[in-house]
Amino acid sequence: MKPNNLPREEPAVPKTGSSRLEKILPVVSWGVAGVMVLILIALLVWRPDLEMPSFLAGRTEAKSPDVPTQSAIAAQLPPFTPDLPINAIVRYIDPHTIIPTRPRETVEVYTVEAGDSLFAIGKSYNIEPESILWANYDVLRDNPEELSIGMKLKIPPTDGILYQWKEGDTVEAIAAKFKANVETLLAWPGNNLDMANPQIAKDTLVMIPGGSREFVSWIVPTIPRGRAGVSTNIPGACDTGEGGLIGGGAFLWPTPGSHVLSGNDYWSGHLGIDIAGTQGTPVYASDSGVVVYAGSIGGGYGVMVMIDHGNGWQTLYAHLSNFTVRCGSSVAQGGVIGHVGSTGNSTGAHLHFETRYLGGFVNPWSVVQ
């Protein structure tokens, strides 16, 4: 039997629906909050002009300072005045480029103008003057002194022989004649040849790159002094007889002023130099000697004076406007023998000057002081 003074035990109370609600409410509240945040984010994306709610503003990072707008910056600049001068380097548009031009493959025709020379024309086309001389034998006869204003010249596309094909010619024979390579002739693009079966029609102009030949031009023969110098095949040659001044072997520049060329330099097709000079400029004897020719002569030289210096040397002065020495007379070094002109075949006033030794041509640049 249990004592009556012991405390009574309370019966267990079963769990009701309220306790379940207490567990669900936190989950629901967090879900509602998440939905509200998503709605807020969506509103900010679709309506960026809306301000962030104050309860979220405090949780964001501090805003960066306001950046001035372009209009605010422009307001601080000085007004634009286009009429003021610009202190700067002006660079104009240059239509030319540094891309090299392609090599020519065709023949061009050039009309000779006043002051032209084969040397200058060749330089302007970047080819040797010999190539132009060889290409125009029909008008120049291998003589650059035959050049005249208005003359039409064929300008080959490269250095070598521009040859007019004849009936019966063969590639091998023509290449051998002009000391050229057969393959080079066939491969030249401008010839348009089939390398396996080259067929070339009569009168076709064929370029022979690297080809060459001897010149056949007429030149003034060297006329020596003395009885042996009497040349019956050159009209106007002087009968000098015996005696006369002897040169010292040192040659002076035959015109006053600086040593300037006006056209052709010394090269294989032009065995002298063309010295610049205005009409009427005096021409001096480069060294002492005897006049063996004074007068007009063919070959494009015009009025010419030749002096034999008695020591194996001769000098020649051509295209003169006149001469002031007597045929067969002695002349001292530096004496006036005539004046610069443009007689004969000439494109402008200049002096054609030659130096010869024992009948052979010598470059005047190597002997004239």
C-alpha positions as CSV (number, residue, x, y, z in Angstrom):
1,M,0.0,0.0,0.0
2,K,1.4,3.4,-1.0
3,P,1.6,6.2,1.4
4,N,-1.0,8.9,0.8
5,N,1.5,11.8,1.2
6,L,3.4,11.1,-2.1
7,P,3.0,13.7,-4.9
8,R,0.6,12.7,-7.7
9,E,2.1,12.2,-11.2
10,E,0.5,14.3,-13.9
11,P,-0.6,12.4,-16.9
12,A,1.3,13.0,-20.3
13,V,-0.4,15.6,-22.5
14,P,-0.5,14.5,-26.1
15,K,1.0,16.9,-28.8
16,T,-1.5,19.1,-30.7
17,G,-1.6,21.0,-34.1
18,S,-0.2,24.1,-32.5
19,S,3.2,22.5,-32.1
20,R,3.3,21.6,-35.8
21,L,2.5,25.2,-36.8
22,E,5.5,26.4,-34.8
23,K,7.7,24.3,-37.0
24,I,6.1,25.3,-40.3
25,L,6.0,29.1,-39.7
26,P,9.8,29.7,-40.0
27,V,9.9,27.9,-43.3
28,V,7.0,29.8,-44.7
29,S,8.4,33.2,-43.5
30,W,11.7,32.5,-45.2
31,G,10.0,31.4,-48.4
32,V,7.9,34.6,-48.4
33,A,11.0,36.7,-47.8
34,G,12.8,35.0,-50.7
35,V,9.9,35.6,-53.0
36,M,9.9,39.3,-52.1
37,V,13.6,39.5,-52.8
38,L,13.1,37.9,-56.2
39,I,10.3,40.3,-57.0
40,L,12.5,43.3,-55.9
41,I,15.4,42.1,-58.1
42,A,13.0,41.7,-61.1
43,L,11.7,45.2,-60.6
44,L,15.2,46.6,-60.5
45,V,16.2,44.8,-63.7
46,W,13.1,45.8,-65.6
47,R,12.8,49.3,-64.0
48,P,16.4,50.5,-63.3
49,D,15.0,54.0,-62.5
50,L,13.4,52.7,-59.3
51,E,15.3,53.5,-56.1
52,M,16.4,50.7,-53.8
53,P,14.3,50.3,-50.7
54,S,15.7,52.0,-47.7
55,F,15.9,48.7,-45.7
56,L,18.3,47.4,-48.3
57,A,20.2,50.6,-48.9
58,G,22.1,50.3,-45.7
59,R,23.4,46.8,-46.6
60,T,24.9,47.9,-50.0
61,E,28.5,49.2,-50.4
62,A,29.1,52.9,-50.4
63,K,28.4,54.5,-53.8
64,S,31.4,55.9,-55.8
65,P,31.5,59.7,-56.3
66,D,29.4,61.0,-59.1
67,V,31.3,61.1,-62.5
68,P,30.9,64.4,-64.4
69,T,28.9,64.0,-67.5
70,Q,30.2,65.0,-71.0
71,S,28.1,68.1,-71.0
72,A,29.5,69.1,-67.7
73,I,33.1,68.6,-69.0
74,A,32.3,70.5,-72.2
75,A,31.0,73.4,-70.2
76,Q,34.4,73.9,-68.6
77,L,36.3,74.0,-71.9
78,P,37.1,77.2,-73.8
79,P,34.8,78.0,-76.7
80,F,35.9,76.5,-80.1
81,T,37.1,79.1,-82.6
82,P,37.9,77.5,-86.0
83,D,39.3,80.7,-87.5
84,L,42.4,80.7,-85.2
85,P,45.6,79.5,-86.9
86,I,46.7,75.9,-86.0
87,N,50.4,75.7,-84.9
88,A,51.1,72.2,-86.1
89,I,52.8,70.3,-88.9
90,V,50.5,69.8,-91.9
91,R,50.8,66.5,-93.6
92,Y,49.2,66.3,-97.0
93,I,47.9,63.1,-98.5
94,D,50.5,61.4,-100.8
95,P,48.9,59.1,-103.4
96,H,52.2,57.5,-104.1
97,T,53.3,54.3,-102.3
98,I,56.6,52.6,-101.7
99,I,55.4,49.6,-103.6
100,P,57.9,49.1,-106.5
101,T,56.4,49.3,-110.0
102,R,56.4,46.2,-112.1
103,P,59.1,45.8,-114.8
104,R,58.0,46.9,-118.2
105,E,57.5,44.1,-120.8
106,T,56.5,46.2,-123.8
107,V,58.3,48.7,-126.1
108,E,57.5,52.4,-125.6
109,V,57.9,55.2,-128.0
110,Y,59.6,58.4,-126.9
111,T,59.6,61.7,-128.7
112,V,62.9,63.6,-128.4
113,E,62.7,67.0,-126.8
114,A,65.0,70.0,-126.5
115,G,67.9,69.3,-124.2
116,D,67.6,65.5,-124.5
117,S,70.5,63.0,-124.8
118,L,70.6,59.3,-125.0
119,F,72.4,59.2,-121.7
120,A,69.6,61.2,-119.9
121,I,66.8,59.3,-121.7
122,G,68.3,56.0,-120.7
123,K,68.6,57.1,-117.1
124,S,64.9,58.2,-117.0
125,Y,63.9,54.7,-118.2
126,N,66.5,52.9,-116.0
127,I,68.2,51.3,-119.0
128,E,71.7,51.7,-120.5
129,P,72.0,54.2,-123.5
130,E,73.5,51.5,-125.6
131,S,70.2,49.6,-125.5
132,I,68.4,52.6,-126.9
133,L,71.1,53.1,-129.5
134,W,70.9,49.5,-130.6
135,A,67.1,49.6,-130.8
136,N,67.1,52.6,-133.1
137,Y,69.7,51.9,-135.7
138,D,67.2,52.9,-138.4
139,V,67.3,56.5,-137.3
140,L,70.5,56.9,-135.3
141,R,72.9,54.6,-137.2
142,D,74.7,53.8,-133.9
143,N,75.6,57.5,-133.6
144,P,74.2,59.4,-130.6
145,E,75.2,62.7,-132.3
146,E,72.3,62.0,-134.8
147,L,69.7,62.6,-132.0
148,S,67.4,65.5,-133.0
149,I,64.3,67.2,-131.6
150,G,61.1,65.5,-132.7
151,M,62.7,62.1,-133.4
152,K,60.7,59.0,-132.4
153,L,62.7,56.5,-130.4
154,K,61.8,52.9,-129.5
155,I,62.5,52.4,-125.8
156,P,63.1,48.7,-125.0
157,P,61.8,47.3,-121.7
158,T,65.1,46.1,-120.5
159,D,68.8,46.1,-121.4
160,G,69.8,44.1,-124.4
161,I,69.0,44.0,-128.1
162,L,65.5,44.8,-129.5
163,Y,65.5,42.7,-132.7
164,Q,63.1,42.7,-135.7
165,W,62.7,39.0,-136.6
166,K,63.6,38.0,-140.2
167,E,62.5,35.2,-142.3
168,G,64.8,32.2,-141.7
169,D,66.0,33.3,-138.3
170,T,66.2,30.7,-135.5
171,V,66.3,31.3,-131.8
172,E,69.6,29.5,-131.4
173,A,71.3,31.5,-134.2
174,I,70.0,34.9,-133.0
175,A,71.0,34.2,-129.4
176,A,74.5,33.3,-130.5
177,K,74.8,36.4,-132.8
178,F,74.0,38.7,-129.9
179,K,75.9,36.8,-127.3
180,A,72.7,36.0,-125.3
181,N,71.2,33.0,-123.6
182,V,68.5,31.0,-125.5
183,E,66.5,30.2,-122.3
184,T,66.5,33.9,-121.3
185,L,65.2,34.9,-124.7
186,L,62.4,32.3,-124.6
187,A,61.5,33.1,-121.0
188,W,61.2,36.8,-121.4
189,P,57.5,37.5,-120.6
190,G,57.1,40.2,-123.2
191,N,58.1,37.9,-126.1
192,N,55.0,35.6,-125.4
193,L,56.8,32.5,-126.7
194,D,56.1,28.9,-126.2
195,M,59.3,27.5,-124.8
196,A,58.6,24.0,-126.1
197,N,57.7,25.2,-129.6
198,P,58.6,28.9,-130.2
199,Q,57.0,30.2,-133.4
200,I,58.1,33.8,-134.3
201,A,56.5,35.6,-137.3
202,K,58.5,37.7,-139.6
203,D,59.0,41.4,-138.6
204,T,58.0,40.6,-134.9
205,L,60.0,42.7,-132.4
206,V,61.8,40.3,-130.1
207,M,63.6,41.4,-126.9
208,I,66.9,39.7,-126.3
209,P,67.7,40.4,-122.7
210,G,71.5,40.8,-122.0
211,G,72.3,40.8,-125.7
212,S,75.0,43.1,-127.2
213,R,76.8,43.8,-130.5
214,E,79.6,46.0,-131.8
215,F,78.8,49.6,-132.9
216,V,79.0,50.4,-136.5
217,S,78.7,54.2,-136.2
218,W,80.6,56.7,-138.3
219,I,83.1,58.7,-136.3
220,V,85.4,61.5,-137.2
221,P,88.8,59.9,-138.1
222,T,91.8,61.1,-136.2
223,I,93.7,63.6,-138.4
224,P,97.4,63.9,-137.5
225,R,99.6,66.9,-138.4
226,G,102.4,67.1,-141.0
227,R,102.4,65.9,-144.5
228,A,101.1,62.5,-143.4
229,G,98.1,64.3,-142.0
230,V,96.8,65.4,-145.4
231,S,93.7,63.2,-145.8
232,T,92.0,63.2,-149.1
233,N,89.0,61.3,-147.9
234,I,88.0,64.0,-145.4
235,P,87.0,67.3,-147.1
236,G,88.3,70.3,-145.2
237,A,91.3,68.6,-143.5
238,C,94.2,70.9,-143.1
239,D,97.6,70.7,-144.9
240,T,99.6,71.6,-141.8
241,G,103.1,71.1,-143.1
242,E,106.0,70.8,-140.7
243,G,106.5,72.5,-137.3
244,G,103.9,74.1,-135.0
245,L,103.4,74.2,-131.2
246,I,103.7,71.0,-129.1
247,G,101.4,70.3,-126.2
248,G,102.6,69.8,-122.7
249,G,100.4,66.7,-122.0
250,A,98.3,68.5,-119.4
251,F,94.8,69.3,-120.5
252,L,92.6,72.2,-119.3
253,W,88.8,72.3,-119.1
254,P,87.8,73.7,-122.5
255,T,85.0,76.1,-121.3
256,P,84.7,78.6,-118.4
257,G,82.8,77.9,-115.3
258,S,82.1,74.6,-113.5
259,H,82.6,71.1,-114.9
260,V,78.9,70.3,-115.7
261,L,77.5,67.9,-118.3
262,S,74.5,68.9,-120.4
263,G,73.7,65.4,-121.8
264,N,75.8,62.4,-122.7
265,D,78.7,61.3,-120.5
266,Y,81.5,59.1,-121.8
267,W,80.2,55.6,-122.6
268,S,80.8,52.9,-125.3
269,G,78.3,54.5,-127.7
270,H,79.5,58.1,-127.0
271,L,83.2,58.5,-127.0
272,G,83.3,62.0,-125.5
273,I,81.5,64.2,-123.0
274,D,78.8,66.9,-123.6
275,I,79.7,69.9,-121.6
276,A,77.1,72.4,-120.6
277,G,77.3,75.9,-122.0
278,T,75.1,78.7,-123.3
279,Q,75.1,79.9,-126.9
280,G,78.2,81.9,-127.6
281,T,80.3,80.8,-124.5
282,P,84.0,80.8,-125.5
283,V,85.7,77.5,-126.1
284,Y,89.4,77.2,-125.3
285,A,92.2,74.9,-126.6
286,S,92.7,72.3,-124.0
287,D,96.4,72.2,-124.8
288,S,98.8,73.7,-127.3
289,G,99.0,72.3,-130.8
290,V,98.2,72.7,-134.5
291,V,94.6,73.0,-135.9
292,V,94.2,70.0,-138.3
293,Y,90.5,70.6,-139.0
294,A,88.2,73.7,-138.7
295,G,84.8,73.8,-140.3
296,S,81.5,71.9,-140.7
297,I,81.5,68.1,-140.9
298,G,79.0,65.3,-141.2
299,G,77.9,62.7,-138.6
300,G,75.9,65.2,-136.6
301,Y,79.0,67.0,-135.3
302,G,78.2,70.4,-137.0
303,V,80.9,73.0,-136.8
304,M,84.1,71.3,-135.5
305,V,87.7,72.0,-134.6
306,M,90.3,69.3,-134.1
307,I,93.8,70.0,-132.7
308,D,96.8,67.7,-132.9
309,H,99.1,68.4,-130.0
310,G,102.3,66.9,-131.5
311,N,102.8,64.3,-128.8
312,G,100.3,61.6,-129.8
313,W,97.3,63.4,-128.4
314,Q,94.4,65.0,-130.3
315,T,91.4,66.9,-129.0
316,L,88.0,67.5,-130.8
317,Y,85.4,70.3,-130.2
318,A,82.0,69.9,-131.9
319,H,78.6,71.6,-132.2
320,L,80.4,75.0,-132.3
321,S,78.4,78.1,-133.4
322,N,81.6,79.3,-135.1
323,F,85.4,78.8,-135.1
324,T,88.0,81.6,-134.6
325,V,91.2,79.7,-135.7
326,R,92.7,79.2,-139.1
327,C,93.2,75.8,-140.6
328,G,96.8,74.7,-140.1
329,S,97.7,77.4,-137.6
330,S,99.2,76.9,-134.2
331,V,97.2,77.6,-131.1
332,A,98.4,78.1,-127.5
333,Q,96.8,76.3,-124.5
334,G,93.8,78.4,-123.3
335,G,93.4,80.3,-126.6
336,V,89.9,80.8,-127.9
337,I,89.2,78.5,-130.8
338,G,85.4,79.1,-131.2
339,H,82.1,79.4,-129.3
340,V,79.5,77.0,-127.9
341,G,76.6,76.4,-130.3
342,S,74.0,73.8,-131.4
343,T,75.1,73.1,-134.9
344,G,74.7,69.6,-136.5
345,N,72.3,67.2,-134.8
346,S,71.9,68.8,-131.4
347,T,68.9,69.2,-129.0
348,G,70.5,72.3,-127.3
349,A,73.6,74.4,-127.0
350,H,76.6,72.4,-125.6
351,L,80.2,71.4,-126.4
352,H,81.0,67.9,-127.5
353,F,84.6,67.3,-126.4
354,E,86.8,64.3,-127.2
355,T,90.4,63.3,-126.2
356,R,92.3,60.8,-128.2
357,Y,95.8,59.2,-127.9
358,L,97.5,57.5,-130.9
359,G,94.1,57.3,-132.6
360,G,92.3,55.7,-129.7
361,F,89.6,57.3,-127.6
362,V,90.4,58.2,-124.0
363,N,87.8,59.3,-121.4
364,P,88.3,63.0,-121.0
365,W,87.5,62.8,-117.2
366,S,90.8,60.9,-116.8
367,V,93.0,63.6,-118.4
368,V,91.3,67.0,-118.1
369,Q,92.2,69.1,-115.0
